[in-house]
Amino acid sequence: MHARGRLYGRPPLLAERARFWEFFAAGLVTVDAAAAAGVQVGTAQSWVRAVGGVAPRRPAAPSGRYLTLEERETIALRRAAGWSNAAIGREIGRHPSTVGRELTRNSNKAKTPGHVKDLYRPLSAHRRAQERARRPRPGKLRADVNRELHDYVQARLRLNWSPEQISQQLQLEFPDRPEMRVSHETIYQAIYVQGRGALRRELATCLRTGRAVRRPHRDAVARRERVPAALLISERPAEAADRAVPGHWEGDLIIGARGASAIGTLVERTTRYCLLLHLPGRHGAEQVRDGLIDTIQTLPAMLRRSLTWDQGCELARHAEITLATDLDIYFCDPHSPWQRGSNENTNGLLRQYFPKGTDLSIHSPERLAEVALELNDRPRKTLGWKSPREALTELLRATTD
């Protein structure tokens, strides 16, 4: 692995970018999708702006006909080690001439004093091959392709017609001219998507939303599927709702400035006892999973009954958390924060210590422990002016007696 790193660099955020678009296409807003994928919000926003808010299509699965990135990586390593084209071809299962053509067509010319040397970098070679393989069709709404259609659509947009109205009117006005047909989706993409901008970008202000970036519209089913195999709060046992038995928790994240940092919060429903999760770097599904497992495993078994969370994709690995901690996890209905009322109230109290718009990654685990201790020692009216720590201690004593 170290030798590979010396030969060439892998582009950052390749896997994270793919995960971001999966979460974005599943219904998350940009901030939530960025948090779930573990990337900076500014980075994610630049990706969204570049495509006008239209999530790119997933690439088709490799057919086996063309060299993959992994095969090109092998070619680079073996060539640097002095292997012949025939030996490299035998290892990757390709004809030696395929290896030779790849090295000839996709190598970079590196100039050194006295001569020019071919330098093969698999990543740039893979990108170059993909660019050559593209078969782009000219946009249907480009003025140099169909001036009449371009001017018709642009004129109706200036009259504040919607793309769907324009598409339908074209069918009525030009029933016998297929070249004067265009779908409303094509019109949207001609306005929003870079590289397909056949229409003037400022025409976005003529649309009813007036947005410069498109916001995807998805139904309730798509929104529910963003957390796979989720147990909804309606399936939670009744003992959690009446707060009679300790060990049922509510959880969430409080987010820092620009969505770049977060702190996890856990609140016990019966006693309002609070635990804080230290998430110093990213706060995607993997980081939240690890933080929850480490924290929950410090609790006695009697306090591991259930956890209720919202439908954020930071808990996409909830099945792994349940497997490691034996804690059942339930999810609130969409847009229903009152179903985690204790946690919402506690998050409001925590903003006294961690104000909105600040960098939350600067707080150490020791600082989080201090804040949790102070909050757990504060008398609460709902507990008869006992502190959460006192209430929890009494319940645990009563349970063990």
HELIX and SHEET records of a PDB file:
HELIX    1   1 HIS A    2  LEU A    7  1                                   6    
HELIX    2   2 LEU A   14  ALA A   25  1                                  12    
HELIX    3   3 THR A   30  ALA A   37  1                                   8    
HELIX    4   4 VAL A   41  ALA A   50  1                                  10    
HELIX    5   5 LEU A   69  ALA A   80  1                                  12    
HELIX    6   6 ASN A   85  ILE A   92  1                                   8    
HELIX    7   7 PRO A   96  ASN A  106  1                                  11    
HELIX    8   8 PRO A  122  ALA A  133  1                                  12    
HELIX    9   9 ARG A  147  ARG A  158  1                                  12    
HELIX   10  10 PRO A  163  GLU A  173  1                                  11    
HELIX   11  11 PRO A  178  MET A  180  5                                   3    
HELIX   12  12 HIS A  184  TYR A  192  1                                   9    
HELIX   13  13 ARG A  201  CYS A  206  5                                   6    
HELIX   14  14 ALA A  220  ARG A  224  1                                   5    
HELIX   15  15 ILE A  233  GLU A  235  5                                   3    
HELIX   16  16 ALA A  238  ALA A  241  1                                   4    
HELIX   17  17 ALA A  257  GLY A  259  5                                   3    
HELIX   18  18 ALA A  285  ILE A  296  1                                  12    
HELIX   19  19 ALA A  301  LEU A  303  5                                   3    
HELIX   20  20 CYS A  313  LEU A  315  5                                   3    
HELIX   21  21 HIS A  318  THR A  325  1                                   8    
HELIX   22  22 PRO A  337  ARG A  340  5                                   4    
HELIX   23  23 GLY A  341  LEU A  350  1                                  10    
HELIX   24  24 LEU A  360  ILE A  362  5                                   3    
HELIX   25  25 PRO A  365  ASN A  376  1                                  12    
HELIX   26  26 LYS A  381  LEU A  383  5                                   3    
HELIX   27  27 PRO A  388  THR A  400  1                                  13    
SHEET    1   A 2 ASN A 108  THR A 112  0                                        
SHEET    2   A 2 HIS A 115  LEU A 119 -1                                        
SHEET    1   B 6 LEU A 231  LEU A 232  0                                        
SHEET    2   B 6 ASP A 328  PHE A 331  1                                        
SHEET    3   B 6 SER A 306  TRP A 309  1                                        
SHEET    4   B 6 HIS A 248  ILE A 255  1                                        
SHEET    5   B 6 ALA A 262  GLU A 268 -1                                        
SHEET    6   B 6 CYS A 274  LEU A 279 -1                                        
END                                                                             
